[in-house]
């Protein structure tokens, strides 16, 4: 898109934003007039901030994270974290666009990079910056990752609690069975067989469509 076209598009978007504000004003004119002109100013400001700051910022963040994602998929975790001198890594994306959705996802990616390189405490610290986005897959996966990191650091009770939390929050055939199996194995290693059995039985009863359900009986036999 040329600069002229881009400018024209911004002008059109600005006109549409003002039109929306005017429409709102006409609909709620009496309340606004009685409430004071400041109300209208706040409404217009909020619309303009979203249109001309938040949306473009999110777009730039999405573009910036692309290289880091590719490096992550290739297993090059150092470049994924730190970039290559030309392209940004996850850490730079977090610093520059931390308040955006892409910046938030970059925190989770960065945590995965740290975990993959056995820097488990760094991964946990990074996960502390990740905001629960409410997604049925991403948010439980972040909790499960934290649980696995605590398990690697020897904090098994905390790890099991987080894995159970992730399983409950996800409640699907993909994440939940894996988390329940991991929690069960941790409890079994702590000789808490009843808790381990409960985890395994949940897989058998609630997640029958998962691949783990077909082999869960052998785990059940180990703790009975």
N, C-alpha and C positions, 0 to 999 in steps of 0.2 A: 504494500500500500504506500502511495506517495505521500509526502508531507502535506501536500495540498488536500488530498483526499482525507488524510487523517485529521487535519484541522477542520475540514468541512464536517466530518463525522462527529467531532467533539462539539462543534457548534450546534449540530442537530440534537445531540444528546443533551446539551445544556438547555436548549429550547424545550425539549420534552420534559426535562426535570422541572423547569419553571412552570410549564403547563400543568404538570401534576400538582405542584404546590398551589397554583392558582385555583385549580379544581377543588382541592382540599379546603382552601380558604373560602370559596363560594359556598361550599356545603356546610361549613362550620363557622360562618362569618360572625354570627351573633356571639357565640361562645368566645371566639378569638378576640373580638373587639372589647367585650366585657373583661376578658382575662388580661388584656394588654397586648400591645404589639410585639412584645418580646417572644410570645408563644410562636407567632408566625416566623420570626427570625430563627428560632431554634429548629423549627420544622425544615425550613429551607436549608439551613446550615447542615443538618443531618443528611438530607438528600444529596447535597453537593459533595460532602465529605465521602459518602459511600460511592458516588458516581465517579469522582475525579481523583480520589486518593486510594480508597480501600481496594476497589476492583482492579485498577492498574497495578497496584502493589502486589496483589495476589498473582496477577498474570506474570509479572517479572520474577516472582518467587518460583512459580512453576517452571519457567524457562531456566532459571539458575540451578534448579535441583536435578535437571536432566542428566548432566555429565556424571554427577555423583551416583545417581541411580545405576547408570551403566557400569561404572567402576565397581559398584557393589555386586551387581549381577555377575561380573567377571571374577569376583573373588579378590579384587585388589582393594583391600580394606583401608590401606593407608591413603591411597589416592581418593577413595570414596570419602574419607574423613577430611583430608587436608587439601584436596585438589591437586592440580599439576603445575601451578604457577600461572596458568592462563584461565583455566576453568575452576569454578568454585567447588569446594567439597562441602560435605554436610555441615561442618562446623562454621564455615563462612556464611552459609545460608541461614543457619540459626542466628548468628550474630546480626545479620542484616535484615532478615525477614522473620524473626522469631514470632511475631504477632500474627502471622498469616497461617493458613492451613498447611501450606507447603513447608513453612518453617517448623510447624508442630510435627509433621510427619518426619521431617529431617531429624528431629530428636530421637524418634524411634529407630530410624535407620542407623544413626550414630551409635545408639545403644547396642544394636545388633553387631555393628562393626567391632565395638569394644569386646563384646561377649565372644565373638568369633576369634579374637586374638587373645582370649583368656584374661582380659582386663575387666574382671567381673565387678569390682567396686566402681570403676569408671562407668560401666554400663548402668549400674543401679543409680548412680548420681545423675546420669543423663536422663534416665527414665523419670526421675523426679521433676524434670522440666517438661515432660510430655503431658499435655492436657487431655483428659478423657474426651474423645471426640464422639462418643455415643454409638460408634459403629459396632455391629454385632460380631465382627471379626477382628478389627484392628485393636480395639480397646482390650478385649480379653487376651489377645496375643501379647500385648504389652505387659499385662499382669503376669501371664505365664512366663514370659522372658525374665521378668524380675524374680519370679519364683525359682527358675532354673539357675539364675546367678547366685541366689542365696544358697541353693543346694551345693553349688560348686565351692562356695566359701565355708561350707560345713554348718550353716544355720538351717538345719533340716526342718525343724518345727515351723519356722517362719516360711520356709519354702513350700511345705505342704499346704499351709493355710492359704498362701497366694494361689497355688495351683487349683485348690478347691474353689476359690473365689472366681478364678478365670473360667473354670468349668461351668459354674452356676450362671455366670454372666453371659457366656456364649450360648449355652443350651443348644448346641447343634452337633451333628454327627461328625464334624471335622475336628474342632478344637476340644470339645468336652471329653471325649473318650481318651484322647492322648493325655490331657491334664489329669484325669482321674487315674489313669494307669501310673503316671509318674508319681502322683501323690500316694497311691497305694504302695508302690515300691519303696518310697521313702519311709512310710509307716512300717512296712515289713522289715526294713533295715534297722528300725528303732525297736523292733520286737513288739510293735503295737498291732497285733494281728487282727483284732476286731475292727479297727479303723481301716486297715488295708482291705479286709473282706468287704466292708461297706462300699469302698470305692469301686472294687471290682464288680460287685453286684449291681451297682448303678449302671455300669457299662452294659451289663448283660440285660438289664430290664428296660433301661431308658433309651439306649442307643443301639438298637438291634440292627440298624442299617449300616453301622460303621464296620470297617474291616476288622477292628480290634475285637468286636463281639464274637467273631468266629474262633478266636483263640483264647478268650478270656477264661475259659474253664480251667486251663492249666495253671493260671495264676490263682484262681480260687482254691484249687486243690493244695497249693503250696502253703496257704495260711489257715486251712481248716484243721 
